[in-house]
Amino acid sequence: MNFTNNALENKETHKSMHDAESKTLFDSESVKRRIKKRVIIDKAAKKVFSLSTVFALLILSILLYRILADSYGWLNLRFLKSNLSMNPQRAGIYGVIIGSVLLMTVVIPVTLLLGVSTAIYLEEFSSKGKLQSIIKTNISNLAGVPSVIFGLLGLTVFGRLLNLGSSVLAGGLTLSLLVLPIVVVASQEAIKAVPGYLRDASYAIGATKWTTIKKIVLPAALPGILTGSILSVSRAIGETAPLVVLGIPTLILRIPNSIMDDFTALPIQIYYWTLDTVLTAEYANLAAATIVVLLVLLFLMNSIAIFIRNKFQRRY
């Protein structure tokens, strides 16, 4: 009887071991199939992304080539020093450049002051809760609102309600509203990235909250804040829709001297010269030359942002 029981137990044990080995083998084959499938998907995704990158670079190269070819012979010192004219052979963008510079003298201080101050309040002073979460969510959502909506807001508030018309101040405040959410979000992330032990060390030696923010938090967050702000200003320089809605004129022979004067800007002039190519083919060359000037300006600003990030970046 004992012999029979032992035989049955050995048989059951052998069967269990066999089932376990079969299951292990099955699991091993299943894992191999999944790995093989993932490798195939990874290779396919890599090829798709590579082709997408090559396609994008090809389109960009074609655009740059067309712009440089059309601007050849038109982009010179006379073009940069002359004012706008109805005659394409005599037209220049000196007044347009001055208008763009004045526009940035409004956009830069307004966005930096309001954007960084808002970020400091939200991250350092406001109490954590549902209200703060709602404010942060709305600010992030504002960053994705189409620029033409900000143009309508600027037209209603600055152009008509405050009676600023199509002045540099109205255009600058409108573009400030456009890029302000981006500056706030970028500044928040930069402040949030400052290690907490730096604040604790400052409080430990008796520093007040404002002293800690001014001496510790802001210097540590400065690279991220400036990088985000400069990139946001670069976007503001190239925006057309808000200025078109605001009613910025296309042809101003008088060079603006203050922020209360009417003006035109580089993207506006490019836009209208492109439209006028239907009537006069030479306007396409003027638009291409102006695009080159705008691209150089954007390249310089982005280079400054990269330099600031690399120069003042600290590792803690």
Secondary structure, DSSP 4 states (H G I P E B T S, - for coil): -HHHHHHHHHHHHHHHHHHHHHHHHHHHHHHHHHHHHHHHHHHHHHHHHHHHHHHHHHHHHHHHHHHHHHHTTT-SHHHHHS---SSTTT---HHHHHHHHHHHHHHHHHHHHHHHHHHHIIIIISPSSHHHHHHHHHHHHHTTS-HHHHHHHHIIIIIIIS--TTBHHHHHHHHHHHHHHHHHHHHHHHHHTS-HHHHHHHHHTT--HHHHIIIIIHHHHHHHHHHHHHHHHHHHHT--HHHHHHT--S---SPP-STTSB---HHHHHHHHHHHTTT-THHHHHHHHHHHHHHHHHHHHHHHHHHHHHHH----
